[in-house]
Every structure is written in structure tokens, then in C-alpha cells.
Amino acid sequence: MKLLVTRPEPGASATAKRLEACGHEVLRLPCLSVKTTTPRLPEHLAALVVTSGQAVPALPARLHNVPVFCVGDATAARLREAGFTRVESAAGDAQDLTRLVVARRLPGLHVLAVGERHGLALFAGLRAAGISVVRRKVYTVTKLQSLPDEVRDALAGGAVDAALFYSAETARAFARLNPPGTAGMQAYVLSGNVAQGLEGLPWARIHVALAPTEADLMALLV
């Protein structure tokens, strides 16, 4: 199949390589651009709470031995590759992450490392459960403003069989670009929440991964 990969870099290129190794043709369209910031983090904290792998480059080495709770296995792998030694994945969504942090209930301050305007519901849920937590912005996100001519022509001409979506924010950014040709395409999404971001666009079918992991998403393509 010819597949459109919409996730930000460097994830888009990594996914493209995996798909190409399986025999697919890939068109990359990073709908979001991510820029790391330099956050002011507390000197002493009980744990980090991370909702996206995009946060990892901003986290300093001095925190490598601090417990980290993250939303999914892909982010957990990225944290371990970066040198974090005490990583635990919720293997789900933000609600699963909330339950994990509350179940562990470590004493002391938790830092929720997120993008701008991200993690507000998670923050509120942790505070409501009695967890001491602060939010810190560790990256910013810029949305793609228009479709490149190559991508628009491919979509309009029916050359793309399907598109992959890893986050609700990416799905919403794609939908705002008013892409042509989606009525004849399949959409493969990481979760039901991501599928909601595509509302308003016509699709031949939206396929939701059994679990919110890249392996489960790619299994749908078989």
C-alpha cells in the first residue's frame, strides 16, 4: 500500500523505515513540528510523569534515577534509551496513566512534563486524587499550515491508500488542512481518542488499534 505517515519527526522517519521494510510505499507528512524548551524543574522531586516521547529530550541527566511514569511502551523505550533507569509504562492512555500514578502513590512532588496546553485533564485528575503535582512545559508544538503540493496532488489523485495517526492532536491538525480524497482512503489510528480527532472528514473506514502501541497499529495493516 501507499501510506501517509502524519506523526512529527523524528517519529515519522522511524515509522517510514519500518513500513518500507514491510514493502509499503510511504509519503511523510509531519502535521506537527516539535521544539524542545529548557524547563525550570525542581531540584527535588518524587517522580516524573510523561505523556509523550516528545518530552524526553528536554529532561536532564540528573533525573535519570528518578521514577518515571509514562503513558505507553514506545515512550518507555525512548526514556530507557535516554538513560532513565526507573521507568514504568501505563501501556494505555491518560486515564491508565492516572491510575498507575495514583496506585503507586509515591510521597513527594511529581512533575508532569508536557507540551504547551497539554496534560491539563491528567494534571487535574492527579490533583483530585491527592497527588502533589506541578506541570512543566518541556516542548512546544507548531501545526502545519498547508499541504505541500506533492501531498495534495497525491491525495486528490487517489494515489494514497491509507493514513496513519498516532495522536489526537496530529489527527486534528490533519483535518484542519482540508485534505482531499479521504473518502476513498482507510485511516489507521492508535486509539479511539485519536479517531475522534478525524471527525468531520469522510473515510472509507477508520481502523483502531487493539492496544495503543505501534506494533498493534501496524498489525492492522497485515
PyRosetta script that sets phi, psi and omega in degrees:
from pyrosetta import init, pose_from_sequence

init()
pose = pose_from_sequence("MKLLVTRPEPGASATAKRLEACGHEVLRLPCLSVKTTTPRLPEHLAALVVTSGQAVPALPARLHNVPVFCVGDATAARLREAGFTRVESAAGDAQDLTRLVVARRLPGLHVLAVGERHGLALFAGLRAAGISVVRRKVYTVTKLQSLPDEVRDALAGGAVDAALFYSAETARAFARLNPPGTAGMQAYVLSGNVAQGLEGLPWARIHVALAPTEADLMALLV")
pose.set_psi(1, 156.1)
pose.set_omega(1, 169.7)
pose.set_phi(2, -96.6)
pose.set_psi(2, 119.7)
pose.set_omega(2, -171.1)
pose.set_phi(3, -117.7)
pose.set_psi(3, 141.8)
pose.set_omega(3, 175.5)
pose.set_phi(4, -100.0)
pose.set_psi(4, 122.1)
pose.set_omega(4, 178.8)
pose.set_phi(5, -105.4)
pose.set_psi(5, 121.3)
pose.set_omega(5, -170.1)
pose.set_phi(6, -106.0)
pose.set_psi(6, -5.1)
pose.set_omega(6, -173.8)
pose.set_phi(7, -73.1)
pose.set_psi(7, 159.4)
pose.set_omega(7, -179.9)
pose.set_phi(8, -67.3)
pose.set_psi(8, 160.9)
pose.set_omega(8, 170.4)
pose.set_phi(9, -76.1)
pose.set_psi(9, 150.1)
pose.set_omega(9, 5.6)
pose.set_phi(10, -84.3)
pose.set_psi(10, -0.2)
pose.set_omega(10, -177.7)
pose.set_phi(11, -62.1)
pose.set_psi(11, -35.9)
pose.set_omega(11, -177.9)
pose.set_phi(12, -60.2)
pose.set_psi(12, -45.0)
pose.set_omega(12, -179.4)
pose.set_phi(13, -68.1)
pose.set_psi(13, -38.8)
pose.set_omega(13, 178.7)
pose.set_phi(14, -64.0)
pose.set_psi(14, -43.6)
pose.set_omega(14, 178.4)
pose.set_phi(15, -65.7)
pose.set_psi(15, -41.0)
pose.set_omega(15, 179.6)
pose.set_phi(16, -58.0)
pose.set_psi(16, -42.2)
pose.set_omega(16, 179.8)
pose.set_phi(17, -63.1)
pose.set_psi(17, -41.0)
pose.set_omega(17, 179.6)
pose.set_phi(18, -65.3)
pose.set_psi(18, -41.9)
pose.set_omega(18, -179.3)
pose.set_phi(19, -68.5)
pose.set_psi(19, -40.6)
pose.set_omega(19, 178.8)
pose.set_phi(20, -65.0)
pose.set_psi(20, -34.4)
pose.set_omega(20, 176.9)
pose.set_phi(21, -65.2)
pose.set_psi(21, -23.2)
pose.set_omega(21, 177.8)
pose.set_phi(22, -90.7)
pose.set_psi(22, 2.9)
pose.set_omega(22, 176.4)
pose.set_phi(23, 97.3)
pose.set_psi(23, 3.8)
pose.set_omega(23, -179.7)
pose.set_phi(24, -86.9)
pose.set_psi(24, 154.9)
pose.set_omega(24, 171.1)
pose.set_phi(25, -96.8)
pose.set_psi(25, 136.7)
pose.set_omega(25, -171.5)
pose.set_phi(26, -123.4)
pose.set_psi(26, 135.8)
pose.set_omega(26, 172.1)
pose.set_phi(27, -116.2)
pose.set_psi(27, 120.6)
pose.set_omega(27, -177.1)
pose.set_phi(28, -92.8)
pose.set_psi(28, 133.4)
pose.set_omega(28, 176.9)
pose.set_phi(29, -141.2)
pose.set_psi(29, 77.9)
pose.set_omega(29, 177.1)
pose.set_phi(30, -63.9)
pose.set_psi(30, 109.1)
pose.set_omega(30, -176.7)
pose.set_phi(31, -79.5)
pose.set_psi(31, -12.4)
pose.set_omega(31, 178.5)
pose.set_phi(32, -130.9)
pose.set_psi(32, 144.8)
pose.set_omega(32, 173.2)
pose.set_phi(33, -114.4)
pose.set_psi(33, 128.1)
pose.set_omega(33, -174.1)
pose.set_phi(34, -110.4)
pose.set_psi(34, 131.9)
pose.set_omega(34, 178.1)
pose.set_phi(35, -125.6)
pose.set_psi(35, 126.4)
pose.set_omega(35, -179.9)
pose.set_phi(36, -73.5)
pose.set_psi(36, 141.3)
pose.set_omega(36, 174.5)
pose.set_phi(37, -108.4)
pose.set_psi(37, 174.1)
pose.set_omega(37, 176.8)
pose.set_phi(38, -107.4)
pose.set_psi(38, 96.3)
pose.set_omega(38, -174.0)
pose.set_phi(39, -78.6)
pose.set_psi(39, 154.0)
pose.set_omega(39, 171.2)
pose.set_phi(40, -94.3)
pose.set_psi(40, 103.9)
pose.set_omega(40, -176.2)
pose.set_phi(41, -103.7)
pose.set_psi(41, 145.7)
pose.set_omega(41, 178.5)
pose.set_phi(42, -59.7)
pose.set_psi(42, 149.9)
pose.set_omega(42, 177.9)
pose.set_phi(43, -67.9)
pose.set_psi(43, -37.4)
pose.set_omega(43, -177.0)
pose.set_phi(44, -123.4)
pose.set_psi(44, 124.2)
pose.set_omega(44, 178.5)
pose.set_phi(45, -145.6)
pose.set_psi(45, 152.5)
pose.set_omega(45, -178.6)
pose.set_phi(46, -80.9)
pose.set_psi(46, -35.6)
pose.set_omega(46, -175.6)
pose.set_phi(47, -163.8)
pose.set_psi(47, 157.8)
pose.set_omega(47, 169.9)
pose.set_phi(48, -103.7)
pose.set_psi(48, 144.9)
pose.set_omega(48, 174.8)
pose.set_phi(49, -123.0)
pose.set_psi(49, 120.7)
pose.set_omega(49, -171.4)
pose.set_phi(50, -125.6)
pose.set_psi(50, 127.5)
pose.set_omega(50, -178.3)
pose.set_phi(51, -100.8)
pose.set_psi(51, -11.9)
pose.set_omega(51, -176.9)
pose.set_phi(52, -149.6)
pose.set_psi(52, 146.7)
pose.set_omega(52, 175.0)
pose.set_phi(53, -64.1)
pose.set_psi(53, -17.8)
pose.set_omega(53, 179.0)
pose.set_phi(54, -63.3)
pose.set_psi(54, -20.6)
pose.set_omega(54, -179.1)
pose.set_phi(55, -78.1)
pose.set_psi(55, -21.7)
pose.set_omega(55, -168.7)
pose.set_phi(56, -59.7)
pose.set_psi(56, -45.6)
pose.set_omega(56, -177.6)
pose.set_phi(57, -60.1)
pose.set_psi(57, -22.3)
pose.set_omega(57, -178.1)
pose.set_phi(58, -85.6)
pose.set_psi(58, -8.6)
pose.set_omega(58, -173.9)
pose.set_phi(59, -88.7)
pose.set_psi(59, 123.5)
pose.set_omega(59, -173.8)
pose.set_phi(60, -73.7)
pose.set_psi(60, 157.2)
pose.set_omega(60, -177.5)
pose.set_phi(61, -63.1)
pose.set_psi(61, -25.2)
pose.set_omega(61, -179.4)
pose.set_phi(62, -63.6)
pose.set_psi(62, -14.5)
pose.set_omega(62, -179.6)
pose.set_phi(63, -99.1)
pose.set_psi(63, 7.6)
pose.set_omega(63, -173.8)
pose.set_phi(64, -61.1)
pose.set_psi(64, -25.0)
pose.set_omega(64, -179.7)
pose.set_phi(65, -100.5)
pose.set_psi(65, 6.1)
pose.set_omega(65, 176.9)
pose.set_phi(66, -82.3)
pose.set_psi(66, 139.5)
pose.set_omega(66, 175.8)
pose.set_phi(67, -58.3)
pose.set_psi(67, 137.0)
pose.set_omega(67, 178.9)
pose.set_phi(68, -125.9)
pose.set_psi(68, 127.4)
pose.set_omega(68, 173.6)
pose.set_phi(69, -106.5)
pose.set_psi(69, 129.6)
pose.set_omega(69, -178.1)
pose.set_phi(70, -133.1)
pose.set_psi(70, 164.1)
pose.set_omega(70, -170.5)
pose.set_phi(71, -77.3)
pose.set_psi(71, -32.3)
pose.set_omega(71, -174.1)
pose.set_phi(72, -145.1)
pose.set_psi(72, 170.1)
pose.set_omega(72, -175.2)
pose.set_phi(73, -69.5)
pose.set_psi(73, -33.4)
pose.set_omega(73, 179.6)
pose.set_phi(74, -64.9)
pose.set_psi(74, -41.7)
pose.set_omega(74, 177.0)
pose.set_phi(75, -66.5)
pose.set_psi(75, -38.1)
pose.set_omega(75, 177.6)
pose.set_phi(76, -60.4)
pose.set_psi(76, -42.9)
pose.set_omega(76, 179.6)
pose.set_phi(77, -64.0)
pose.set_psi(77, -40.3)
pose.set_omega(77, 180.0)
pose.set_phi(78, -66.4)
pose.set_psi(78, -38.5)
pose.set_omega(78, 177.2)
pose.set_phi(79, -63.2)
pose.set_psi(79, -43.8)
pose.set_omega(79, 179.4)
pose.set_phi(80, -64.6)
pose.set_psi(80, -39.8)
pose.set_omega(80, 177.6)
pose.set_phi(81, -62.6)
pose.set_psi(81, -30.9)
pose.set_omega(81, 180.0)
pose.set_phi(82, -79.1)
pose.set_psi(82, -9.8)
pose.set_omega(82, 176.9)
pose.set_phi(83, 113.3)
pose.set_psi(83, 1.4)
pose.set_omega(83, 178.7)
pose.set_phi(84, -75.3)
pose.set_psi(84, 134.3)
pose.set_omega(84, -170.4)
pose.set_phi(85, -106.1)
pose.set_psi(85, -12.0)
pose.set_omega(85, -175.3)
pose.set_phi(86, -128.7)
pose.set_psi(86, 70.5)
pose.set_omega(86, -173.1)
pose.set_phi(87, -107.4)
pose.set_psi(87, 133.9)
pose.set_omega(87, 176.5)
pose.set_phi(88, -132.3)
pose.set_psi(88, 126.3)
pose.set_omega(88, -177.8)
pose.set_phi(89, -97.8)
pose.set_psi(89, 139.8)
pose.set_omega(89, 174.4)
pose.set_phi(90, -80.2)
pose.set_psi(90, -13.4)
pose.set_omega(90, 178.5)
pose.set_phi(91, 49.5)
pose.set_psi(91, 45.4)
pose.set_omega(91, -178.2)
pose.set_phi(92, -165.9)
pose.set_psi(92, -130.7)
pose.set_omega(92, -178.5)
pose.set_phi(93, -119.2)
pose.set_psi(93, -168.0)
pose.set_omega(93, -176.6)
pose.set_phi(94, -62.7)
pose.set_psi(94, -33.8)
pose.set_omega(94, 178.1)
pose.set_phi(95, -67.1)
pose.set_psi(95, -39.3)
pose.set_omega(95, 176.8)
pose.set_phi(96, -64.9)
pose.set_psi(96, -38.2)
pose.set_omega(96, 178.6)
pose.set_phi(97, -65.1)
pose.set_psi(97, -41.4)
pose.set_omega(97, 176.9)
pose.set_phi(98, -58.8)
pose.set_psi(98, -46.9)
pose.set_omega(98, -179.8)
pose.set_phi(99, -61.4)
pose.set_psi(99, -39.0)
pose.set_omega(99, -179.8)
pose.set_phi(100, -64.4)
pose.set_psi(100, -48.3)
pose.set_omega(100, -178.6)
pose.set_phi(101, -63.2)
pose.set_psi(101, -41.8)
pose.set_omega(101, 179.9)
pose.set_phi(102, -66.6)
pose.set_psi(102, -39.1)
pose.set_omega(102, 179.7)
pose.set_phi(103, -64.5)
pose.set_psi(103, -38.2)
pose.set_omega(103, -179.8)
pose.set_phi(104, -75.7)
pose.set_psi(104, -37.3)
pose.set_omega(104, 175.8)
pose.set_phi(105, 42.9)
pose.set_psi(105, 61.6)
pose.set_omega(105, 176.6)
pose.set_phi(106, -73.0)
pose.set_psi(106, 138.6)
pose.set_omega(106, 178.4)
pose.set_phi(107, -73.0)
pose.set_psi(107, 139.0)
pose.set_omega(107, 176.6)
pose.set_phi(108, 113.2)
pose.set_psi(108, -177.7)
pose.set_omega(108, -173.5)
pose.set_phi(109, -78.4)
pose.set_psi(109, 130.6)
pose.set_omega(109, 173.3)
pose.set_phi(110, -103.9)
pose.set_psi(110, 139.3)
pose.set_omega(110, 177.2)
pose.set_phi(111, -110.3)
pose.set_psi(111, 120.1)
pose.set_omega(111, 176.2)
pose.set_phi(112, -90.9)
pose.set_psi(112, 106.9)
pose.set_omega(112, -176.5)
pose.set_phi(113, -94.6)
pose.set_psi(113, 110.3)
pose.set_omega(113, -170.9)
pose.set_phi(114, -141.5)
pose.set_psi(114, 176.7)
pose.set_omega(114, 172.4)
pose.set_phi(115, -85.6)
pose.set_psi(115, 173.7)
pose.set_omega(115, 179.9)
pose.set_phi(116, -60.1)
pose.set_psi(116, 128.9)
pose.set_omega(116, -180.0)
pose.set_phi(117, 65.8)
pose.set_psi(117, 12.5)
pose.set_omega(117, 177.9)
pose.set_phi(118, -96.7)
pose.set_psi(118, 155.4)
pose.set_omega(118, 171.4)
pose.set_phi(119, 74.1)
pose.set_psi(119, 16.7)
pose.set_omega(119, -176.7)
pose.set_phi(120, -67.3)
pose.set_psi(120, -41.8)
pose.set_omega(120, 178.9)
pose.set_phi(121, -67.4)
pose.set_psi(121, -40.5)
pose.set_omega(121, 177.7)
pose.set_phi(122, -62.0)
pose.set_psi(122, -44.9)
pose.set_omega(122, 178.3)
pose.set_phi(123, -58.3)
pose.set_psi(123, -46.2)
pose.set_omega(123, -179.6)
pose.set_phi(124, -64.4)
pose.set_psi(124, -39.9)
pose.set_omega(124, 179.8)
pose.set_phi(125, -64.8)
pose.set_psi(125, -39.9)
pose.set_omega(125, 178.8)
pose.set_phi(126, -68.9)
pose.set_psi(126, -41.2)
pose.set_omega(126, 178.4)
pose.set_phi(127, -63.2)
pose.set_psi(127, -41.1)
pose.set_omega(127, -179.8)
pose.set_phi(128, -64.6)
pose.set_psi(128, -28.6)
pose.set_omega(128, -179.9)
pose.set_phi(129, -85.7)
pose.set_psi(129, 1.9)
pose.set_omega(129, 176.9)
pose.set_phi(130, 89.6)
pose.set_psi(130, 12.0)
pose.set_omega(130, 178.1)
pose.set_phi(131, -84.1)
pose.set_psi(131, 132.2)
pose.set_omega(131, 175.4)
pose.set_phi(132, -77.2)
pose.set_psi(132, 112.4)
pose.set_omega(132, -172.7)
pose.set_phi(133, -144.9)
pose.set_psi(133, 144.6)
pose.set_omega(133, 172.2)
pose.set_phi(134, -127.2)
pose.set_psi(134, 150.9)
pose.set_omega(134, 176.3)
pose.set_phi(135, -96.8)
pose.set_psi(135, 140.3)
pose.set_omega(135, 173.2)
pose.set_phi(136, -133.5)
pose.set_psi(136, 127.5)
pose.set_omega(136, 177.5)
pose.set_phi(137, -79.2)
pose.set_psi(137, 120.6)
pose.set_omega(137, -177.9)
pose.set_phi(138, -116.0)
pose.set_psi(138, -5.0)
pose.set_omega(138, 173.4)
pose.set_phi(139, -157.8)
pose.set_psi(139, 158.9)
pose.set_omega(139, 176.2)
pose.set_phi(140, -117.9)
pose.set_psi(140, 155.1)
pose.set_omega(140, -177.5)
pose.set_phi(141, -125.4)
pose.set_psi(141, 131.3)
pose.set_omega(141, 175.1)
pose.set_phi(142, -115.2)
pose.set_psi(142, 131.1)
pose.set_omega(142, -178.3)
pose.set_phi(143, -85.5)
pose.set_psi(143, 142.8)
pose.set_omega(143, 173.4)
pose.set_phi(144, -62.6)
pose.set_psi(144, 134.1)
pose.set_omega(144, -173.4)
pose.set_phi(145, -93.5)
pose.set_psi(145, -22.9)
pose.set_omega(145, -179.8)
pose.set_phi(146, -156.6)
pose.set_psi(146, 155.8)
pose.set_omega(146, 178.6)
pose.set_phi(147, -76.3)
pose.set_psi(147, 132.2)
pose.set_omega(147, 171.6)
pose.set_phi(148, -60.0)
pose.set_psi(148, 149.0)
pose.set_omega(148, -177.3)
pose.set_phi(149, -55.9)
pose.set_psi(149, -39.8)
pose.set_omega(149, -178.3)
pose.set_phi(150, -60.7)
pose.set_psi(150, -42.7)
pose.set_omega(150, -178.5)
pose.set_phi(151, -72.1)
pose.set_psi(151, -45.0)
pose.set_omega(151, 179.6)
pose.set_phi(152, -59.7)
pose.set_psi(152, -42.5)
pose.set_omega(152, -179.6)
pose.set_phi(153, -64.9)
pose.set_psi(153, -40.2)
pose.set_omega(153, 180.0)
pose.set_phi(154, -65.5)
pose.set_psi(154, -41.8)
pose.set_omega(154, 178.8)
pose.set_phi(155, -66.9)
pose.set_psi(155, -46.9)
pose.set_omega(155, -178.1)
pose.set_phi(156, -64.5)
pose.set_psi(156, -31.8)
pose.set_omega(156, -179.1)
pose.set_phi(157, -86.0)
pose.set_psi(157, 2.1)
pose.set_omega(157, 178.9)
pose.set_phi(158, 72.9)
pose.set_psi(158, 22.2)
pose.set_omega(158, -176.9)
pose.set_phi(159, -83.2)
pose.set_psi(159, -12.8)
pose.set_omega(159, -177.2)
pose.set_phi(160, -103.7)
pose.set_psi(160, 125.9)
pose.set_omega(160, -178.1)
pose.set_phi(161, -80.9)
pose.set_psi(161, -36.8)
pose.set_omega(161, -173.3)
pose.set_phi(162, -159.2)
pose.set_psi(162, 161.9)
pose.set_omega(162, 176.9)
pose.set_phi(163, -128.5)
pose.set_psi(163, 146.0)
pose.set_omega(163, 179.3)
pose.set_phi(164, -109.5)
pose.set_psi(164, 136.7)
pose.set_omega(164, -178.6)
pose.set_phi(165, -131.8)
pose.set_psi(165, 128.5)
pose.set_omega(165, -175.2)
pose.set_phi(166, -105.8)
pose.set_psi(166, -16.7)
pose.set_omega(166, -179.1)
pose.set_phi(167, -145.6)
pose.set_psi(167, 154.5)
pose.set_omega(167, 178.4)
pose.set_phi(168, -64.9)
pose.set_psi(168, -34.9)
pose.set_omega(168, -179.9)
pose.set_phi(169, -65.7)
pose.set_psi(169, -41.1)
pose.set_omega(169, 176.8)
pose.set_phi(170, -64.5)
pose.set_psi(170, -42.4)
pose.set_omega(170, 179.4)
pose.set_phi(171, -60.6)
pose.set_psi(171, -43.5)
pose.set_omega(171, 179.3)
pose.set_phi(172, -66.1)
pose.set_psi(172, -39.1)
pose.set_omega(172, 178.7)
pose.set_phi(173, -63.5)
pose.set_psi(173, -39.2)
pose.set_omega(173, 178.2)
pose.set_phi(174, -65.5)
pose.set_psi(174, -44.9)
pose.set_omega(174, -178.2)
pose.set_phi(175, -61.5)
pose.set_psi(175, -34.8)
pose.set_omega(175, -179.0)
pose.set_phi(176, -69.7)
pose.set_psi(176, -15.0)
pose.set_omega(176, 179.9)
pose.set_phi(177, -81.4)
pose.set_psi(177, -1.3)
pose.set_omega(177, -178.9)
pose.set_phi(178, 50.9)
pose.set_psi(178, 55.8)
pose.set_omega(178, -175.9)
pose.set_phi(179, -70.5)
pose.set_psi(179, 139.3)
pose.set_omega(179, 176.5)
pose.set_phi(180, -82.8)
pose.set_psi(180, 161.9)
pose.set_omega(180, 168.1)
pose.set_phi(181, 80.5)
pose.set_psi(181, 3.5)
pose.set_omega(181, -175.3)
pose.set_phi(182, -70.7)
pose.set_psi(182, -21.3)
pose.set_omega(182, -178.9)
pose.set_phi(183, -62.1)
pose.set_psi(183, -23.6)
pose.set_omega(183, 178.4)
pose.set_phi(184, -100.0)
pose.set_psi(184, 9.9)
pose.set_omega(184, -175.5)
pose.set_phi(185, -113.7)
pose.set_psi(185, 158.0)
pose.set_omega(185, 170.2)
pose.set_phi(186, -94.7)
pose.set_psi(186, 147.7)
pose.set_omega(186, 172.7)
pose.set_phi(187, -117.3)
pose.set_psi(187, 133.1)
pose.set_omega(187, 177.6)
pose.set_phi(188, -116.0)
pose.set_psi(188, 119.7)
pose.set_omega(188, -171.8)
pose.set_phi(189, -126.4)
pose.set_psi(189, 154.3)
pose.set_omega(189, -174.3)
pose.set_phi(190, -75.2)
pose.set_psi(190, -26.0)
pose.set_omega(190, -177.0)
pose.set_phi(191, -160.3)
pose.set_psi(191, 170.7)
pose.set_omega(191, 175.9)
pose.set_phi(192, -63.0)
pose.set_psi(192, -34.2)
pose.set_omega(192, 177.9)
pose.set_phi(193, -63.3)
pose.set_psi(193, -39.0)
pose.set_omega(193, 177.2)
pose.set_phi(194, -65.4)
pose.set_psi(194, -40.6)
pose.set_omega(194, 179.5)
pose.set_phi(195, -58.7)
pose.set_psi(195, -36.0)
pose.set_omega(195, 179.5)
pose.set_phi(196, -62.2)
pose.set_psi(196, -28.6)
pose.set_omega(196, 178.6)
pose.set_phi(197, -68.0)
pose.set_psi(197, -16.1)
pose.set_omega(197, -179.8)
pose.set_phi(198, -95.6)
pose.set_psi(198, 2.8)
pose.set_omega(198, -179.6)
pose.set_phi(199, -60.6)
pose.set_psi(199, 139.5)
pose.set_omega(199, -177.7)
pose.set_phi(200, 102.2)
pose.set_psi(200, -16.5)
pose.set_omega(200, 174.7)
pose.set_phi(201, -103.5)
pose.set_psi(201, 140.9)
pose.set_omega(201, 174.9)
pose.set_phi(202, -80.6)
pose.set_psi(202, 138.1)
pose.set_omega(202, 177.2)
pose.set_phi(203, -135.0)
pose.set_psi(203, 149.7)
pose.set_omega(203, 172.8)
pose.set_phi(204, -62.8)
pose.set_psi(204, -39.5)
pose.set_omega(204, 176.6)
pose.set_phi(205, -169.7)
pose.set_psi(205, 146.1)
pose.set_omega(205, 174.0)
pose.set_phi(206, -111.1)
pose.set_psi(206, 121.7)
pose.set_omega(206, -179.6)
pose.set_phi(207, -103.4)
pose.set_psi(207, 129.7)
pose.set_omega(207, -179.0)
pose.set_phi(208, -108.5)
pose.set_psi(208, 129.9)
pose.set_omega(208, 180.0)
pose.set_phi(209, -60.7)
pose.set_psi(209, 144.9)
pose.set_omega(209, 179.9)
pose.set_phi(210, -60.8)
pose.set_psi(210, -40.0)
pose.set_omega(210, 174.2)
pose.set_phi(211, -133.2)
pose.set_psi(211, 153.3)
pose.set_omega(211, -174.8)
pose.set_phi(212, -77.9)
pose.set_psi(212, 61.7)
pose.set_omega(212, 176.6)
pose.set_phi(213, -129.1)
pose.set_psi(213, 155.3)
pose.set_omega(213, 179.4)
pose.set_phi(214, -63.7)
pose.set_psi(214, -36.1)
pose.set_omega(214, 179.0)
pose.set_phi(215, -60.6)
pose.set_psi(215, -42.1)
pose.set_omega(215, 179.7)
pose.set_phi(216, -70.5)
pose.set_psi(216, -34.9)
pose.set_omega(216, 177.6)
pose.set_phi(217, -65.4)
pose.set_psi(217, -46.4)
pose.set_omega(217, -178.9)
pose.set_phi(218, -69.0)
pose.set_psi(218, -26.3)
pose.set_omega(218, 178.3)
pose.set_phi(219, -62.8)
pose.set_psi(219, -26.2)
pose.set_omega(219, 178.9)
pose.set_phi(220, -68.1)
pose.set_psi(220, -20.7)
pose.set_omega(220, -176.1)
pose.set_phi(221, -81.8)
pose.set_psi(221, -11.8)
pose.set_omega(221, -177.3)
pose.set_phi(222, -70.4)
pose.dump_pdb("model.pdb")
